């Protein structure tokens, strides 16, 4: 069970006792005024540090040597940051558990996961499903064979992530950054993709059929044996340095425009000319 924020800080204040007979250092935190954050996750520790003038005497506690005060304050803040990180991680895992229950009960129990702008690299999420979740986060993670079906992933970052065999079927992946990620054997069937970044990613043997690519960055990516059948390549799809060896479904793909140059110096090819370049 996740401890309530107010309850935690009350316990923390009661147990901050310094060694060698030092008195309890009383750091007053107005927990009631902590700004709320999404899903009850504790805000950054900088919001918890009172703007106290170090030169102003404290009438409620014995004054110590200034250097001792500074060391105690640093140690206290380190403890706060470490504990906040631990509590946030537990809270996030709890939200994923509620999402699993929501999926298994077809919405009768638990709660659909909605989590914005959170770094998740330190968490082991390999046993969880991301199906139908709304997420902005991630990082360099191992989510091999992850289930992202119908997931809302706008603006998420998966740089250098292991996503081999992941399923993004009908997912919302616009503005997602997959730079240098391992996407071998992944499924992107029926995804809409605007300004998604696949720079340097490995898409070999992946399913990219029936997708809609607009202003997508595929530079230096590997499409070996990938299936792009019935997909649409709209405006300014960057493909410089990409490997299309053995790509499947090219004849049935709709290639309106690709850019084999750069954003600064574009070299745009259209339709049949674009297909010839890819093949």
Short mmCIF file of the C-alpha atoms (twelve columns), coordinates in Angstrom:
data_MODEL
# 
_entry.id   MODEL 
# 
loop_
_atom_site.group_PDB 
_atom_site.id 
_atom_site.type_symbol 
_atom_site.label_atom_id 
_atom_site.label_alt_id 
_atom_site.label_comp_id 
_atom_site.label_asym_id 
_atom_site.label_seq_id 
_atom_site.Cartn_x 
_atom_site.Cartn_y 
_atom_site.Cartn_z 
_atom_site.pdbx_PDB_model_num 
ATOM 1   C CA . UNK A 1   0.000   0.000  0.000   1 
ATOM 2   C CA . UNK A 2   1.353   3.454  -0.898  1 
ATOM 3   C CA . UNK A 3   1.727   5.690  2.175   1 
ATOM 4   C CA . UNK A 4   -0.242  8.933  2.082   1 
ATOM 5   C CA . UNK A 5   2.012   11.949 1.438   1 
ATOM 6   C CA . UNK A 6   1.020   13.808 4.620   1 
ATOM 7   C CA . UNK A 7   1.462   10.684 6.733   1 
ATOM 8   C CA . UNK A 8   4.914   10.057 5.277   1 
ATOM 9   C CA . UNK A 9   6.280   13.514 6.001   1 
ATOM 10  C CA . UNK A 10  4.901   13.448 9.542   1 
ATOM 11  C CA . UNK A 11  6.805   10.226 10.168  1 
ATOM 12  C CA . UNK A 12  9.916   11.629 8.507   1 
ATOM 13  C CA . UNK A 13  9.948   14.711 10.754  1 
ATOM 14  C CA . UNK A 14  9.578   12.531 13.841  1 
ATOM 15  C CA . UNK A 15  12.555  10.312 12.934  1 
ATOM 16  C CA . UNK A 16  15.161  12.789 11.676  1 
ATOM 17  C CA . UNK A 17  17.503  12.468 14.678  1 
ATOM 18  C CA . UNK A 18  21.168  13.216 14.177  1 
ATOM 19  C CA . UNK A 19  23.952  11.101 15.698  1 
ATOM 20  C CA . UNK A 20  26.382  12.113 18.484  1 
ATOM 21  C CA . UNK A 21  23.668  13.559 20.654  1 
ATOM 22  C CA . UNK A 22  22.564  16.282 18.266  1 
ATOM 23  C CA . UNK A 23  19.047  17.571 18.720  1 
ATOM 24  C CA . UNK A 24  16.273  16.794 16.275  1 
ATOM 25  C CA . UNK A 25  16.519  19.135 13.338  1 
ATOM 26  C CA . UNK A 26  13.078  20.631 12.822  1 
ATOM 27  C CA . UNK A 27  12.423  21.421 9.204   1 
ATOM 28  C CA . UNK A 28  8.901   22.728 8.847   1 
ATOM 29  C CA . UNK A 29  7.146   21.580 5.698   1 
ATOM 30  C CA . UNK A 30  3.637   22.753 4.975   1 
ATOM 31  C CA . UNK A 31  2.431   19.534 3.404   1 
ATOM 32  C CA . UNK A 32  -1.046  20.894 2.926   1 
ATOM 33  C CA . UNK A 33  0.302   23.412 0.440   1 
ATOM 34  C CA . UNK A 34  2.193   20.914 -1.725  1 
ATOM 35  C CA . UNK A 35  0.867   21.444 -5.258  1 
ATOM 36  C CA . UNK A 36  -0.995  18.452 -6.616  1 
ATOM 37  C CA . UNK A 37  0.622   16.478 -9.430  1 
ATOM 38  C CA . UNK A 38  -0.840  13.939 -11.807 1 
ATOM 39  C CA . UNK A 39  -2.019  10.727 -10.170 1 
ATOM 40  C CA . UNK A 40  -0.818  11.807 -6.714  1 
ATOM 41  C CA . UNK A 41  2.882   11.603 -7.610  1 
ATOM 42  C CA . UNK A 42  4.962   13.815 -5.348  1 
ATOM 43  C CA . UNK A 43  6.352   16.983 -6.967  1 
ATOM 44  C CA . UNK A 44  10.036  17.640 -7.411  1 
ATOM 45  C CA . UNK A 45  11.945  18.120 -4.157  1 
ATOM 46  C CA . UNK A 46  12.785  21.725 -5.073  1 
ATOM 47  C CA . UNK A 47  9.142   22.543 -4.390  1 
ATOM 48  C CA . UNK A 48  9.459   21.187 -0.850  1 
ATOM 49  C CA . UNK A 49  12.486  23.228 0.224   1 
ATOM 50  C CA . UNK A 50  11.319  26.377 2.082   1 
ATOM 51  C CA . UNK A 51  12.879  29.672 1.022   1 
ATOM 52  C CA . UNK A 52  14.597  30.220 4.306   1 
ATOM 53  C CA . UNK A 53  17.198  32.927 4.915   1 
ATOM 54  C CA . UNK A 54  20.247  31.026 6.286   1 
ATOM 55  C CA . UNK A 55  21.369  34.139 8.165   1 
ATOM 56  C CA . UNK A 56  18.080  34.570 10.013  1 
ATOM 57  C CA . UNK A 57  18.103  33.070 13.554  1 
ATOM 58  C CA . UNK A 58  15.743  30.186 14.253  1 
ATOM 59  C CA . UNK A 59  13.904  30.924 17.475  1 
ATOM 60  C CA . UNK A 60  12.450  27.386 17.699  1 
ATOM 61  C CA . UNK A 61  15.665  25.394 17.715  1 
ATOM 62  C CA . UNK A 62  19.188  25.639 19.072  1 
ATOM 63  C CA . UNK A 63  21.627  27.306 16.665  1 
ATOM 64  C CA . UNK A 64  24.572  25.209 15.566  1 
ATOM 65  C CA . UNK A 65  27.746  26.050 13.789  1 
ATOM 66  C CA . UNK A 66  26.947  27.262 10.238  1 
ATOM 67  C CA . UNK A 67  28.944  24.523 8.547   1 
ATOM 68  C CA . UNK A 68  27.090  21.873 10.584  1 
ATOM 69  C CA . UNK A 69  23.787  23.415 9.595   1 
ATOM 70  C CA . UNK A 70  24.729  23.311 5.915   1 
ATOM 71  C CA . UNK A 71  25.823  19.665 6.116   1 
ATOM 72  C CA . UNK A 72  22.630  18.698 7.909   1 
ATOM 73  C CA . UNK A 73  20.535  20.551 5.357   1 
ATOM 74  C CA . UNK A 74  22.310  18.830 2.463   1 
ATOM 75  C CA . UNK A 75  21.893  15.432 4.075   1 
ATOM 76  C CA . UNK A 76  18.216  16.133 4.695   1 
ATOM 77  C CA . UNK A 77  17.589  17.170 1.077   1 
ATOM 78  C CA . UNK A 78  19.410  14.081 -0.225  1 
ATOM 79  C CA . UNK A 79  17.174  11.951 1.987   1 
ATOM 80  C CA . UNK A 80  14.067  13.755 0.727   1 
ATOM 81  C CA . UNK A 81  15.066  13.327 -2.943  1 
ATOM 82  C CA . UNK A 82  15.857  9.646  -2.485  1 
ATOM 83  C CA . UNK A 83  12.591  8.972  -0.674  1 
ATOM 84  C CA . UNK A 84  10.526  10.944 -3.156  1 
ATOM 85  C CA . UNK A 85  12.069  8.941  -6.022  1 
ATOM 86  C CA . UNK A 86  11.264  5.680  -4.235  1 
ATOM 87  C CA . UNK A 87  7.685   6.732  -3.478  1 
ATOM 88  C CA . UNK A 88  7.117   7.954  -7.030  1 
ATOM 89  C CA . UNK A 89  8.347   4.644  -8.427  1 
ATOM 90  C CA . UNK A 90  6.042   2.693  -6.116  1 
ATOM 91  C CA . UNK A 91  3.155   4.937  -7.078  1 
ATOM 92  C CA . UNK A 92  3.822   4.471  -10.808 1 
ATOM 93  C CA . UNK A 93  4.016   0.674  -10.419 1 
ATOM 94  C CA . UNK A 94  0.711   0.823  -8.546  1 
ATOM 95  C CA . UNK A 95  -0.857  2.732  -11.460 1 
ATOM 96  C CA . UNK A 96  0.356   0.069  -13.894 1 
ATOM 97  C CA . UNK A 97  -1.139  -2.630 -11.653 1 
ATOM 98  C CA . UNK A 98  -4.471  -0.800 -11.686 1 
ATOM 99  C CA . UNK A 99  -4.256  -0.636 -15.489 1 
ATOM 100 C CA . UNK A 100 -3.721  -4.402 -15.726 1 
ATOM 101 C CA . UNK A 101 -6.803  -4.922 -13.569 1 
ATOM 102 C CA . UNK A 102 -8.733  -2.513 -15.800 1 
ATOM 103 C CA . UNK A 103 -7.736  -4.495 -18.901 1 
ATOM 104 C CA . UNK A 104 -8.465  -7.890 -17.366 1 
ATOM 105 C CA . UNK A 105 -11.880 -6.817 -16.075 1 
ATOM 106 C CA . UNK A 106 -12.769 -5.046 -19.353 1 
ATOM 107 C CA . UNK A 107 -13.091 -1.760 -17.496 1 
ATOM 108 C CA . UNK A 108 -15.130 -2.986 -14.514 1 
ATOM 109 C CA . UNK A 109 -12.259 -2.729 -12.024 1 
ATOM 110 C CA . UNK A 110 -9.012  -0.862 -11.719 1 
ATOM 111 C CA . UNK A 111 -8.264  2.283  -13.688 1 
ATOM 112 C CA . UNK A 112 -7.058  3.119  -17.181 1 
ATOM 113 C CA . UNK A 113 -3.481  4.371  -17.115 1 
ATOM 114 C CA . UNK A 114 -2.924  8.059  -17.844 1 
ATOM 115 C CA . UNK A 115 0.638   9.148  -17.142 1 
ATOM 116 C CA . UNK A 116 2.284   12.241 -18.589 1 
ATOM 117 C CA . UNK A 117 5.909   13.333 -18.769 1 
ATOM 118 C CA . UNK A 118 7.512   10.779 -16.464 1 
ATOM 119 C CA . UNK A 119 10.954  9.232  -16.742 1 
ATOM 120 C CA . UNK A 120 10.551  5.478  -16.474 1 
ATOM 121 C CA . UNK A 121 14.064  4.166  -17.201 1 
ATOM 122 C CA . UNK A 122 14.657  2.968  -13.639 1 
ATOM 123 C CA . UNK A 123 11.491  0.846  -13.576 1 
ATOM 124 C CA . UNK A 124 11.036  -2.741 -14.704 1 
ATOM 125 C CA . UNK A 125 7.827   -2.580 -16.738 1 
ATOM 126 C CA . UNK A 126 8.453   -5.665 -18.861 1 
ATOM 127 C CA . UNK A 127 5.579   -7.595 -17.253 1 
ATOM 128 C CA . UNK A 128 2.966   -4.918 -17.872 1 
ATOM 129 C CA . UNK A 129 0.729   -4.292 -20.873 1 
ATOM 130 C CA . UNK A 130 0.521   -0.755 -22.263 1 
ATOM 131 C CA . UNK A 131 -2.572  -1.558 -24.305 1 
ATOM 132 C CA . UNK A 132 -4.940  1.433  -24.576 1 
ATOM 133 C CA . UNK A 133 -2.877  3.430  -22.082 1 
ATOM 134 C CA . UNK A 134 -2.173  7.131  -22.441 1 
ATOM 135 C CA . UNK A 135 1.533   7.672  -21.862 1 
ATOM 136 C CA . UNK A 136 4.126   10.367 -22.327 1 
ATOM 137 C CA . UNK A 137 7.412   9.133  -20.955 1 
ATOM 138 C CA . UNK A 138 9.714   6.110  -21.200 1 
ATOM 139 C CA . UNK A 139 13.395  6.499  -22.185 1 
ATOM 140 C CA . UNK A 140 16.127  3.995  -22.938 1 
ATOM 141 C CA . UNK A 141 14.300  0.861  -21.797 1 
ATOM 142 C CA . UNK A 142 13.957  -2.839 -22.504 1 
ATOM 143 C CA . UNK A 143 10.322  -3.366 -23.525 1 
ATOM 144 C CA . UNK A 144 10.829  -6.291 -25.859 1 
ATOM 145 C CA . UNK A 145 7.506   -7.676 -27.156 1 
ATOM 146 C CA . UNK A 146 5.676   -4.872 -25.395 1 
ATOM 147 C CA . UNK A 147 1.932   -4.567 -26.022 1 
ATOM 148 C CA . UNK A 148 1.177   -1.002 -27.166 1 
ATOM 149 C CA . UNK A 149 -2.006  -1.803 -29.088 1 
ATOM 150 C CA . UNK A 150 -4.215  1.310  -29.300 1 
ATOM 151 C CA . UNK A 151 -1.855  3.110  -26.905 1 
ATOM 152 C CA . UNK A 152 -1.705  6.914  -26.984 1 
ATOM 153 C CA . UNK A 153 2.025   7.679  -27.053 1 
ATOM 154 C CA . UNK A 154 2.237   11.207 -28.471 1 
ATOM 155 C CA . UNK A 155 5.621   12.856 -27.774 1 
ATOM 156 C CA . UNK A 156 7.027   9.866  -25.871 1 
ATOM 157 C CA . UNK A 157 10.757  9.204  -26.049 1 
ATOM 158 C CA . UNK A 158 12.164  5.729  -26.742 1 
ATOM 159 C CA . UNK A 159 15.751  6.642  -27.640 1 
ATOM 160 C CA . UNK A 160 18.036  3.593  -27.731 1 
ATOM 161 C CA . UNK A 161 15.177  1.438  -26.470 1 
ATOM 162 C CA . UNK A 162 14.859  -2.309 -27.028 1 
ATOM 163 C CA . UNK A 163 11.421  -2.758 -28.600 1 
ATOM 164 C CA . UNK A 164 12.066  -5.870 -30.624 1 
ATOM 165 C CA . UNK A 165 8.771   -7.619 -31.375 1 
ATOM 166 C CA . UNK A 166 6.700   -4.802 -29.813 1 
ATOM 167 C CA . UNK A 167 3.131   -4.383 -31.058 1 
ATOM 168 C CA . UNK A 168 1.973   -0.819 -31.786 1 
ATOM 169 C CA . UNK A 169 -1.100  -1.862 -33.801 1 
ATOM 170 C CA . UNK A 170 -3.404  1.148  -34.315 1 
ATOM 171 C CA . UNK A 171 -1.313  3.092  -31.827 1 
ATOM 172 C CA . UNK A 172 -1.012  6.874  -31.795 1 
ATOM 173 C CA . UNK A 173 2.701   7.425  -32.392 1 
ATOM 174 C CA . UNK A 174 2.899   10.964 -33.782 1 
ATOM 175 C CA . UNK A 175 5.805   13.033 -32.412 1 
ATOM 176 C CA . UNK A 176 7.337   9.931  -30.777 1 
ATOM 177 C CA . UNK A 177 11.139  9.656  -30.798 1 
ATOM 178 C CA . UNK A 178 12.452  6.147  -31.625 1 
ATOM 179 C CA . UNK A 179 16.018  7.306  -32.381 1 
ATOM 180 C CA . UNK A 180 18.481  4.379  -32.550 1 
ATOM 181 C CA . UNK A 181 15.902  1.954  -31.138 1 
ATOM 182 C CA . UNK A 182 15.767  -1.777 -31.840 1 
ATOM 183 C CA . UNK A 183 12.387  -2.245 -33.568 1 
ATOM 184 C CA . UNK A 184 13.082  -5.517 -35.344 1 
ATOM 185 C CA . UNK A 185 9.963   -7.645 -35.938 1 
ATOM 186 C CA . UNK A 186 7.778   -4.900 -34.494 1 
ATOM 187 C CA . UNK A 187 4.222   -4.194 -35.638 1 
ATOM 188 C CA . UNK A 188 3.066   -0.702 -36.628 1 
ATOM 189 C CA . UNK A 189 0.106   -1.783 -38.757 1 
ATOM 190 C CA . UNK A 190 -2.567  0.912  -39.194 1 
ATOM 191 C CA . UNK A 191 -0.662  3.607  -37.265 1 
ATOM 192 C CA . UNK A 192 -0.861  7.316  -37.993 1 
ATOM 193 C CA . UNK A 193 2.558   8.912  -37.763 1 
ATOM 194 C CA . UNK A 194 3.264   12.631 -38.019 1 
ATOM 195 C CA . UNK A 195 6.752   13.980 -37.250 1 
ATOM 196 C CA . UNK A 196 7.770   10.676 -35.700 1 
ATOM 197 C CA . UNK A 197 11.534  10.151 -35.468 1 
ATOM 198 C CA . UNK A 198 12.952  6.761  -36.470 1 
ATOM 199 C CA . UNK A 199 16.472  8.100  -37.053 1 
ATOM 200 C CA . UNK A 200 19.013  5.253  -36.997 1 
ATOM 201 C CA . UNK A 201 16.432  2.714  -35.822 1 
ATOM 202 C CA . UNK A 202 16.380  -0.936 -36.889 1 
ATOM 203 C CA . UNK A 203 13.006  -1.701 -38.499 1 
ATOM 204 C CA . UNK A 204 14.092  -4.885 -40.241 1 
ATOM 205 C CA . UNK A 205 11.358  -7.544 -40.608 1 
ATOM 206 C CA . UNK A 206 8.806   -5.136 -39.121 1 
ATOM 207 C CA . UNK A 207 5.213   -4.593 -40.234 1 
ATOM 208 C CA . UNK A 208 4.728   -1.006 -41.420 1 
ATOM 209 C CA . UNK A 209 1.732   -1.749 -43.625 1 
ATOM 210 C CA . UNK A 210 -1.370  0.456  -43.854 1 
ATOM 211 C CA . UNK A 211 0.432   3.301  -42.089 1 
ATOM 212 C CA . UNK A 212 0.285   7.041  -42.724 1 
ATOM 213 C CA . UNK A 213 3.675   8.766  -42.624 1 
ATOM 214 C CA . UNK A 214 3.855   12.549 -42.804 1 
ATOM 215 C CA . UNK A 215 7.020   14.560 -42.055 1 
ATOM 216 C CA . UNK A 216 8.583   11.408 -40.578 1 
ATOM 217 C CA . UNK A 217 12.344  11.005 -40.127 1 
ATOM 218 C CA . UNK A 218 13.582  7.613  -41.397 1 
ATOM 219 C CA . UNK A 219 17.184  8.740  -42.003 1 
ATOM 220 C CA . UNK A 220 19.809  6.016  -41.502 1 
ATOM 221 C CA . UNK A 221 17.143  3.509  -40.490 1 
ATOM 222 C CA . UNK A 222 17.098  -0.135 -41.598 1 
ATOM 223 C CA . UNK A 223 14.028  -1.367 -43.539 1 
ATOM 224 C CA . UNK A 224 15.497  -4.725 -44.562 1 
ATOM 225 C CA . UNK A 225 12.601  -7.117 -45.307 1 
ATOM 226 C CA . UNK A 226 10.118  -4.698 -43.715 1 
ATOM 227 C CA . UNK A 227 6.561   -4.668 -45.076 1 
ATOM 228 C CA . UNK A 228 5.256   -1.245 -46.219 1 
ATOM 229 C CA . UNK A 229 2.308   -2.521 -48.279 1 
ATOM 230 C CA . UNK A 230 -0.632  -0.091 -48.576 1 
ATOM 231 C CA . UNK A 231 1.173   2.554  -46.546 1 
ATOM 232 C CA . UNK A 232 1.098   6.238  -47.469 1 
ATOM 233 C CA . UNK A 233 4.245   8.361  -47.570 1 
ATOM 234 C CA . UNK A 234 2.985   11.939 -47.636 1 
ATOM 235 C CA . UNK A 235 5.076   15.121 -47.563 1 
ATOM 236 C CA . UNK A 236 8.730   15.470 -46.608 1 
ATOM 237 C CA . UNK A 237 9.446   11.945 -45.388 1 
ATOM 238 C CA . UNK A 238 13.199  11.964 -44.728 1 
ATOM 239 C CA . UNK A 239 14.971  8.808  -45.979 1 
ATOM 240 C CA . UNK A 240 18.604  9.819  -46.536 1 
ATOM 241 C CA . UNK A 241 20.914  6.938  -45.594 1 
ATOM 242 C CA . UNK A 242 18.040  4.491  -45.057 1 
ATOM 243 C CA . UNK A 243 18.474  0.852  -46.122 1 
ATOM 244 C CA . UNK A 244 15.467  -0.458 -48.085 1 
ATOM 245 C CA . UNK A 245 17.073  -3.728 -49.175 1 
ATOM 246 C CA . UNK A 246 14.439  -6.436 -49.553 1 
ATOM 247 C CA . UNK A 247 11.577  -4.130 -48.524 1 
ATOM 248 C CA . UNK A 248 8.176   -5.745 -49.127 1 
ATOM 249 C CA . UNK A 249 4.957   -4.298 -50.549 1 
ATOM 250 C CA . UNK A 250 6.553   -1.373 -52.370 1 
ATOM 251 C CA . UNK A 251 4.351   -1.838 -55.455 1 
ATOM 252 C CA . UNK A 252 1.205   -1.328 -53.387 1 
ATOM 253 C CA . UNK A 253 2.557   1.502  -51.248 1 
ATOM 254 C CA . UNK A 254 1.456   5.075  -51.977 1 
ATOM 255 C CA . UNK A 255 4.649   7.136  -52.151 1 
ATOM 256 C CA . UNK A 256 3.639   10.739 -52.714 1 
ATOM 257 C CA . UNK A 257 6.926   12.322 -51.670 1 
ATOM 258 C CA . UNK A 258 10.249  11.483 -50.023 1 
ATOM 259 C CA . UNK A 259 13.182  13.714 -49.169 1 
ATOM 260 C CA . UNK A 260 16.595  12.171 -49.905 1 
ATOM 261 C CA . UNK A 261 18.357  15.344 -48.805 1 
ATOM 262 C CA . UNK A 262 18.088  17.226 -45.526 1 
ATOM 263 C CA . UNK A 263 15.571  19.590 -43.967 1 
ATOM 264 C CA . UNK A 264 17.932  22.475 -44.759 1 
ATOM 265 C CA . UNK A 265 18.700  21.318 -48.308 1 
ATOM 266 C CA . UNK A 266 15.807  19.106 -49.415 1 
ATOM 267 C CA . UNK A 267 15.915  16.864 -52.482 1 
ATOM 268 C CA . UNK A 268 12.312  15.793 -52.987 1 
ATOM 269 C CA . UNK A 269 11.317  12.861 -55.158 1 
ATOM 270 C CA . UNK A 270 7.710   12.122 -56.013 1 
ATOM 271 C CA . UNK A 271 5.689   9.005  -56.780 1 
ATOM 272 C CA . UNK A 272 7.362   6.737  -59.383 1 
ATOM 273 C CA . UNK A 273 10.713  8.486  -59.066 1 
ATOM 274 C CA . UNK A 274 10.560  8.000  -55.303 1 
ATOM 275 C CA . UNK A 275 9.734   4.299  -55.691 1 
ATOM 276 C CA . UNK A 276 12.654  3.797  -58.071 1 
ATOM 277 C CA . UNK A 277 14.999  5.365  -55.540 1 
ATOM 278 C CA . UNK A 278 13.680  3.100  -52.766 1 
ATOM 279 C CA . UNK A 279 13.963  -0.039 -54.884 1 
# 
